Amino acid sequence: MGLDVRVDDVDGTQMAARISGTFEAGGRRMPFTAVAFGRIGGQNVVASLDDGTASEIRGMGLDPDSVVAGLQQDLIQGSLEIPDGIRKESFLD
């Protein structure tokens, strides 16, 4: 889906971390939150959008569930930008 994911903050460890950031869809940057956890069954990410963001996505003719699925895929695959001061190794294996 090509969402241009940017992580703004990570709080936690390799076992479980809360992630907040933004992604771009339809030329607009929108916020997301996610919980990343791993080890049992591999790495997993559960991303969510607030109601306002989901409504904005619907207004652009996109399906919020598809956007969340693409966002989760980008986060799991490491297709993201991380700000200075956050080391990828601190929350990804």
C-alpha positions in Angstrom: 0.0 0.0 0.0 3.0 2.3 0.4 2.1 4.2 3.5 5.4 6.0 4.4 5.4 5.0 8.1 7.3 7.1 10.6 7.7 6.0 14.2 7.7 8.9 16.6 8.0 7.1 19.9 8.7 3.6 21.2 8.1 2.6 24.8 9.0 -0.9 25.9 11.3 -3.7 25.1 11.8 -6.5 22.5 9.1 -8.5 24.3 6.4 -5.8 24.1 6.4 -2.2 23.1 4.0 0.6 22.5 4.6 2.5 19.3 3.2 5.8 18.2 3.8 7.6 14.9 2.3 8.7 11.6 1.8 7.4 8.1 1.0 9.0 4.8 -2.1 8.1 2.8 -3.7 10.2 0.1 -1.0 12.9 0.5 -1.9 13.4 4.2 0.0 12.4 7.4 -2.2 10.7 9.9 -1.5 9.3 13.4 -1.5 5.7 14.6 -0.7 3.7 17.7 0.5 0.1 17.8 1.5 -2.6 20.2 4.4 -4.8 19.1 5.1 -8.1 20.8 7.2 -11.1 20.0 8.8 -14.4 20.8 5.9 -16.8 21.0 4.8 -17.3 17.4 7.1 -14.7 16.1 6.8 -10.9 15.8 3.3 -9.4 15.9 2.0 -5.9 15.7 -1.5 -4.7 16.4 -2.0 -1.2 15.0 -5.1 1.0 15.6 -6.5 4.3 14.3 -8.6 6.7 16.3 -12.2 7.3 15.0 -11.4 10.6 13.4 -8.5 9.1 11.4 -10.6 6.1 10.3 -13.4 8.5 9.2 -10.9 10.7 7.3 -9.6 7.5 5.5 -13.2 6.5 4.6 -13.7 10.0 3.2 -10.7 9.5 0.9 -12.4 6.4 -0.5 -10.1 4.0 1.3 -10.9 1.1 3.6 -9.6 1.7 7.2 -9.1 -2.1 7.8 -7.0 -2.3 4.6 -4.9 0.7 5.7 -4.4 -0.9 9.2 -3.3 -4.2 7.5 -0.8 -2.3 5.4 0.4 -0.4 8.4 0.9 -3.6 10.4 2.8 -5.2 7.5 5.1 -2.2 7.2 5.8 -2.2 10.9 6.5 -6.0 11.0 8.8 -5.8 7.9 10.7 -2.8 9.2 9.5 -0.6 6.3 9.6 2.6 8.4 11.5 5.7 9.4 12.8 6.0 13.0 13.8 9.3 14.5 17.3 10.0 15.9 17.7 8.7 19.4 15.6 5.6 18.9 17.7 2.6 18.0 15.9 0.0 15.9 17.8 -2.7 17.8 16.1 -1.6 21.0 12.7 -3.0 19.9 13.3 -5.2 16.9 15.3 -8.5 16.7 
